[in-house]
Amino acid sequence: MRKEIGRALTEAGFIVFLFYSNLLMGEFNRSGMGNQKGLLWAVEDILTPSNFAIALIAAVIGYGVVEYLRKKL
């Protein structure tokens, strides 16, 4: 049971990490303002409650899909 919970938290955490790293990279694209306003501004811009909610929802869905495929295959 503990192993399953640990694996779920690890996989969900990795999905959240990928989500936020993608947002941060987007701030430094040609269309983003990160190059002009700096790293601290970019981090503050992406760390919002709505982004966190989206990341958690995506992590739960992603974990569910991975577990489904793991058991099916």
C-alpha positions, 0 to 999 in steps of 0.5 A: 500500500505504501509503495503504491502511494509513493509511486502515485505521488512520484508520478503525479509530482513529475507531471506537475513538474513537467507542466510548470517547466513547460509554462516557464519555457513558454515565458521565454519564447519570442511571444513571452515576456520573460526575456524582458522582465526576468526570471523572477517575474516569469516564476511569479507569473506562472505560480497562480492558483488556477495553474496549480489546479490545472496541474493537479487535474492533469496529474490525476488524469495522467496518473490514471491513464498510465495506471490503466495502460500499465495494467492493460498491457 
